[in-house]
């Protein structure tokens, strides 16, 4: 009798655990559901690249591994991937920030994974009633398998988007991914 109760309770427990695991695995995570997949065809640039030198160079994320992209004390507001980026560039979808600073963590490699390296640019734009204002562009290295961190200070709250492109003299397409964060202090 004890053996029978044990077998029944063990079977019931196993069925409950298996059903729970299956339902968890069947549901995509929230972060996966929010990722925008960008490319030049569906997300072309609608603004002109700003002239002049970049306002800075993105810095490597300490102990960078692409899975560990979330900075401490900051709020993620946008997540993205991009494919096939050339000099023509692409434009992100609009995202909102209620912080005073914006940080974009990004990592990219050559689209054919041929170990090519070079630079690409991310330029942050703030939407206005009519048009958009650039908040500056940063240079990011690609082909290093490292996440780089770009920071824009004192941009205020509002609606933003960014553009991504590679140097004009570089015939390489790049693929990558990243996350955008807001914060009120550095």
C-alpha positions as CSV (number, residue, x, y, z in Angstrom):
1,X,0.0,0.0,0.0
2,X,2.8,2.4,0.9
3,X,4.6,1.6,-2.3
4,X,1.5,2.3,-4.3
5,X,1.0,5.7,-2.7
6,X,4.6,6.5,-3.3
7,X,4.4,5.6,-7.0
8,X,1.1,7.6,-7.4
9,X,2.5,10.7,-5.7
10,X,5.8,10.5,-7.5
11,X,4.0,10.1,-10.9
12,X,1.7,13.0,-10.1
13,X,4.6,15.2,-9.0
14,X,6.6,14.3,-12.1
15,X,3.6,15.2,-14.3
16,X,3.2,18.6,-12.6
17,X,6.8,19.4,-12.9
18,X,7.0,18.3,-16.5
19,X,3.9,20.3,-17.4
20,X,5.3,23.4,-15.7
21,X,8.6,23.1,-17.5
22,X,6.9,22.6,-20.8
23,X,4.7,25.7,-20.3
24,X,7.7,27.8,-19.3
25,X,9.7,26.7,-22.3
26,X,6.8,27.3,-24.6
27,X,6.5,31.0,-23.5
28,X,9.1,33.4,-25.0
29,X,10.9,35.6,-22.4
30,X,9.9,39.2,-22.2
31,X,13.3,40.4,-23.4
32,X,13.1,38.2,-26.5
33,X,9.6,39.6,-27.3
34,X,10.8,43.2,-27.2
35,X,13.8,42.9,-29.6
36,X,13.5,44.9,-32.7
37,X,15.1,43.3,-35.8
38,X,16.5,46.1,-38.0
39,X,17.8,46.1,-41.6
40,X,18.5,48.7,-44.2
41,X,15.5,47.7,-46.4
42,X,12.8,47.9,-43.8
43,X,14.5,50.6,-41.6
44,X,16.2,53.0,-44.0
45,X,17.8,56.2,-42.7
46,X,15.5,59.2,-43.1
47,X,18.0,61.8,-41.7
48,X,21.3,62.8,-43.1
49,X,24.5,61.8,-41.3
50,X,25.9,64.7,-39.3
51,X,29.2,66.1,-40.6
52,X,32.2,66.4,-38.5
53,X,34.1,64.1,-36.2
54,X,32.4,61.8,-33.7
55,X,31.9,63.2,-30.2
56,X,33.8,60.2,-28.9
57,X,34.6,56.5,-29.1
58,X,32.6,53.8,-27.4
59,X,34.5,52.0,-24.6
60,X,34.6,48.2,-24.1
61,X,32.2,46.9,-21.4
62,X,34.4,45.5,-18.6
63,X,34.6,41.7,-18.7
64,X,32.5,41.9,-21.8
65,X,30.4,38.9,-22.8
66,X,27.4,39.6,-25.0
67,X,25.1,37.8,-22.6
68,X,26.0,40.2,-19.8
69,X,24.9,43.5,-21.1
70,X,22.9,45.1,-18.3
71,X,24.6,47.9,-16.5
72,X,23.9,48.4,-12.8
73,X,21.5,51.1,-11.8
74,X,20.1,51.7,-15.2
75,X,16.8,50.9,-16.9
76,X,16.7,49.1,-20.3
77,X,14.4,50.9,-22.7
78,X,15.1,49.3,-26.1
79,X,16.7,46.2,-27.4
80,X,17.7,45.6,-31.0
81,X,19.5,43.5,-33.6
82,X,20.7,44.7,-37.0
83,X,21.8,42.8,-40.2
84,X,23.5,43.8,-43.4
85,X,24.4,47.3,-42.4
86,X,26.5,49.3,-45.0
87,X,27.4,52.9,-45.6
88,X,23.7,53.6,-46.5
89,X,22.9,52.8,-42.9
90,X,19.7,52.1,-41.0
91,X,17.5,53.8,-38.5
92,X,16.0,52.4,-35.3
93,X,12.4,52.6,-34.3
94,X,11.5,55.4,-31.9
95,X,11.9,54.8,-28.1
96,X,11.1,57.0,-25.1
97,X,13.4,57.9,-22.3
98,X,12.6,59.6,-19.0
99,X,16.2,59.8,-17.8
100,X,18.7,62.5,-18.5
101,X,21.4,60.3,-20.0
102,X,21.3,57.5,-22.7
103,X,23.7,54.6,-23.0
104,X,23.8,52.2,-26.0
105,X,25.7,48.9,-25.6
106,X,26.4,47.3,-28.9
107,X,28.5,44.5,-30.5
108,X,28.9,43.8,-34.2
109,X,30.8,41.5,-36.5
110,X,31.3,41.2,-40.3
111,X,28.1,39.7,-41.7
112,X,30.0,36.8,-43.3
113,X,32.1,36.2,-40.1
114,X,35.3,36.5,-42.1
115,X,37.1,38.1,-39.1
116,X,37.1,41.5,-40.8
117,X,37.3,44.4,-38.4
118,X,36.7,48.1,-38.7
119,X,34.5,50.9,-37.3
120,X,30.8,51.6,-37.4
121,X,28.9,54.6,-36.1
122,X,25.9,55.1,-34.0
123,X,24.3,58.5,-33.9
124,X,21.6,59.4,-31.4
125,X,18.7,61.7,-32.5
126,X,16.0,63.4,-30.4
127,X,12.6,63.9,-32.0
128,X,11.2,67.4,-32.0
129,X,7.8,68.8,-33.0
130,X,9.2,69.3,-36.5
131,X,12.2,67.2,-37.4
132,X,15.0,65.8,-35.2
133,X,18.2,67.1,-33.6
134,X,21.4,65.0,-33.4
135,X,22.9,64.5,-30.0
136,X,26.2,63.3,-31.5
137,X,27.7,60.2,-33.1
138,X,30.1,57.7,-31.5
139,X,32.5,55.3,-33.2
140,X,32.2,51.6,-32.3
141,X,34.7,49.0,-33.4
142,X,33.4,45.8,-35.0
143,X,34.9,42.4,-35.4
144,X,36.3,42.3,-31.8
145,X,33.5,40.1,-30.3
146,X,33.3,42.6,-27.5
147,X,30.4,44.7,-26.3
148,X,31.1,48.4,-26.5
149,X,29.4,51.1,-24.4
150,X,28.5,54.5,-25.9
151,X,27.2,57.3,-23.6
152,X,25.3,60.5,-24.4
153,X,25.0,62.9,-21.4
154,X,22.4,65.5,-20.6
155,X,20.1,64.6,-23.5
156,X,16.9,65.0,-21.3
157,X,13.7,63.0,-21.6
158,X,11.8,62.6,-24.8
159,X,11.5,60.4,-27.9
160,X,14.7,59.2,-29.5
161,X,16.0,57.0,-32.3
162,X,19.5,56.2,-33.5
163,X,21.2,55.5,-36.9
164,X,23.9,52.9,-37.6
165,X,26.3,52.8,-40.6
166,X,29.9,51.8,-41.5
167,X,32.6,54.0,-43.1
168,X,32.1,54.8,-46.8
169,X,35.5,53.3,-47.8
170,X,34.6,50.0,-46.1
171,X,32.9,47.4,-48.4
172,X,32.0,45.3,-45.4
173,X,28.4,44.6,-44.2
174,X,28.0,44.1,-40.5
175,X,25.5,42.3,-38.2
176,X,25.1,43.1,-34.5
177,X,22.9,43.6,-31.5
178,X,22.5,45.9,-28.6
179,X,20.5,47.5,-25.8
180,X,19.6,51.1,-24.9
181,X,19.5,52.2,-21.3
182,X,18.4,55.4,-19.6
183,X,19.8,56.8,-16.3
184,X,20.0,60.0,-14.2
185,X,23.6,60.0,-13.3
186,X,27.1,58.8,-14.0
